[in-house]
């Protein structure tokens, strides 16, 4: 069979569309490895420019996959980032010799976006220093390879905290600004990408440029939520805020729809500082609500608590007992839920993080639980982002897909407050185009539980989830890498072609993160 | 080929989550993933040998902070020690200094009959070199009739850290008098780990835990004190000790060198092996530990940290045992 050669930057026919391969199980594979046409002269030039190319199998193997663990690829060399100047030199040479460069922060992608299929892998964690903290102006300047948690460690010395960041300790600042970054305070404070005031970016042609909403605006718009297509973020100036521990409340539901309606009710009314939904399948739906201050908590209890239809833990346990007591054929499920609760709940109540009823260091608490109870060498987390109005339907349909494929799973839902002045940032991103004040996202997280699933099965699951997004006119957090077959279906030819043209202009050699989007 | 080699030292379980980087002092100093548990494990998964990762394992400070955060529960300290042992078995010159000390050893005949003491203190080499402080430590536990072990096992501790093999005869000579002891207070974190394996029925506490458990010491800790936990012993038993130190922090109001994950930020001053390979400056670590803190006094568990903090802190630095002096 002849396989057509596809020039980089040309998006081929969508081979994962439902009607693309009649009667054939849809599958997606790793991109073809770059053939290293100009590697030798590139390596010589890099050595002359004092750019160290690490080629030992051990260091190359360190980056052979990402958090998803389903895409595997090897770079020809790894470069540990140390300065904007070094990256500038690297990208200039990469353009000259047409060598692909894949940029990696925490490597928490799941579709191979931070995996290099040949060429250079640029490890941004080498640039992890906090450069300055201004407690009066509530601003921090940091190198962009830093993990959010390391930034939090520095900020806490001054009783400060970042605004919002993924509930994962090893997400990097640059990576989150490039794709979004969602926290349980995103319904109020927006996504991580919206907290950037200005950035230092190395463009694909090697220029070092400072950009913001008022300076080099177009570059700023493209780099924020730009999936690494238009530059390497090397430094970021971010808004920060005074640190506060959380006053946590949990409400339990047995209906996804009811819980989501209550979540959206709270978000629309700005009733809580933090909110989100975390489930055990669709049986135990936990609406998490938290506050930065006693005043906000008191207002919630007086004005909003009575409007929520969820139960406290004791009442819900009783209801579940009655539910399963009358349905002995579901006792196996009940036992699993009970065991899951027994393992999970103490992790959210560890005494060293709870003081006088307040939760300290929420990201540590949540991230520890995430890695302990959801993390493994393989993670599949398809998602859907929609407008407020479409969200319940999207989650219910996605839930049905989860049930079809897996015995156990978790759903994580959270809202994202949008900034009207950042509309340009949102184009061709995880923010759905029809969302107004808030967008909503749901991650569908199957628990693989040491079972062995073929990659085709996992891909089919992801396709079934993403097909819902196409049908509803939504978007996705993870539309790159192995899922990029959906890009034209979701965003449409006009938008994609416009961005492709911008990409070609900014990156003539199409060398930067070439397997992610285009 | 050893069993450890067959299982690539436990590295096969590493999922590459990078959580160990967040707490690794070597990574904080270098931002070089090759010198971290993550980098070592991934290199081993991709065919690297102990020789290939020699630089990485020599720079490890054995602070142990990576172990409690590893979601795969890999024995990361043991991994480094096993790699060092394998390197030493093929390159004996690496551990020459440690072997010399072992050969010189300590004559157990000079050891007082330890069974006479309910509690025995095993001083490390640094404490042994400070007789006045050593007497202060002993005085702190005088109510328990604590005795000092003449054979502190400091040579064994160095050998363990270096990866040198400890002759069976030397080990037996060290352990024999300790087998009758009910409680041991051990200064060296690496030796403490090993002793818990060798003498599982004996109560073995670190000096820091033992001292900070005393009411007299706790009562003298002040809210403007900065208390520096010795990291090796703490991380070896973190799940239990996190509650101990949390309680100490709450009752005294003092600050501690605990990060947001409640791991102890080490100065790494206790890292004695291969100083030429050292990549972490203890003074830099001490500056980071104190950054942004308003402190009146520093209280340390590891006597090596006294000098480190005296270099960077413009306020008094004292050993935790010295808090008991005022009685």
Interface residues (C-beta under 8 A of the other chain):
Chain A: X54 X56 X57 X58 X59 X60 X61 X62 X64 X65 X67 X69 X80 X82 X106 X107 X123 X125 X126 X127 X128 X129 X145 X147 X149 X150 X152 X153 X154 X156 X157 X158 X169 X170 X351 X352 X353 X355 X361 X364 X368 X371 X372 X375 X376 X377
Chain B: X15 X16 X17 X18 X19 X21 X22 X31 X32 X33 X34 X38 X39 X42 X43 X44 X45 X46 X47 X48 X52 X53 X71 X242 X243 X246 X250 X259 X260 X261 X262 X291 X292 X293
